[in-house]
């Protein structure tokens, strides 16, 4: 009798229906993730006020920067395992999973040390204003201390995605979400722990989720394909080399984009103040609404593409990308109409302070301008990731994060903010803020256009796969 294995063969079946079926649990997972992240902002915004929103926004960006290396390695693990799944190399998967587990643990501990010992210098670098500073420090120290749980969850989910398993990551994030929401209300709303309460709720939720996921995988170790023996956690040189070759560029890619966010946030803190910073944080949460679905399409597409490329199903891989583009275009079109019609109403869910609400229309408008780029980028960058071309991903990420996003935000916000947007276009004091928001979002095209050209020109046919 053939041993039952965890995962799914994504190289057969009707592409659109299989993509949506595979992506649906990711959508629900991302929705739950967005819900508990949004609950943080809702509770903090309504209980603490604009200083709390600014604190969570600033510290949250720093925490994400510290997790970028781990997420990069997780994504490389997803691609490697998906290609092994497509090529039928189950034995090698055991070595890849063990190497990834150990490498991620070491990296998470290093990032925890950075978060704790460099907390103040990083917040000073962002020029966090007034009363938001001590709140941001509390948030960063607490979440930074629990990065091993954040890294562990990302690692487990990436491995399962690569194997074609999307249901169990949904269960794990559901556990984290429920714990987080309950503790958010308890710690911040009832006990009055301020921003620190939101941080404790987040990290405890992730810890519970990670522990449950490890227990589940241990009980299902035969189907999972990893035996959990001590020797299997040994770092294998060949696997580490492959993961590093792919993971470092992915990590730099994510870091470059996040560093640009930090730079823009510093500009906003310096020239716009706490209210503008709070509005930028709310806008980032609102942007998660369409991203819940499109990011899920991208996650599912990446695994499908990797498996099909390894199985030499080239035309099927291309069809996955085409299908993803059509779906994302439809999603962004619907969301854009709704957001443009009700910008202040959407912002009012997070705060009732007029100083923040005055930025609502400008935040929404500049986000919608970038939607066509997001629709193209989601599937084409998933293809680049699925094929394992980390160098090209790195190049366009550096162009986006370091060159375009920073330079456009500075040019449109600092140089032209007051004179052109504030004076010529009659936006007054809100001119610089509009320039920052617009520059940040226009930079998305610097990623979307090259990645789209990469896919349709098909120079990638000459590349070798990872396996």
Secondary structure, 3 states (H helix, E strand, C coil): CCCCCCCCCCCCCCHHHHHHHHHHHHHHHHHHHHHHHHHHHHHHHHHCCHHHHHHHHHHHHHHHHHHHHHHHHHHHHHHHHHHHHHHCCHHHHHHHHHHHHHHHHHHHHHHHHHHHHCHHHHHHHHCCCCCHHHHHHHHHHHHHHCHHHHHHHHHHHHHHHHHCCCHHHHHHHHHHHHHHHHHHHHHHHHCCCHHHHHHHHHHHHHHHHHHHHHHHHHHCHHHHCCCCCHHHHCCCHHHHHHHHHHHHHHHHHHHHHHHHHHHHHHHHHHHCHHHHHHHHHHHHHHHHHHHHHHHHHHHHHHHHHHHHHHCCCHHHHHHHHHHHHHHHHHHHHHHHHHHHHCHHHHHHCCCCCHHHHCCHHHHHHHHHHCHHHHHHHHHHHHHHHHHCCHHHHHHHHHHHHHHHHHHHHHHHHHHCHHHHHHHHCCCHHHHHHHHHHHHHHHCHHHHHHHHHHHHHHCHHHHCCCCC
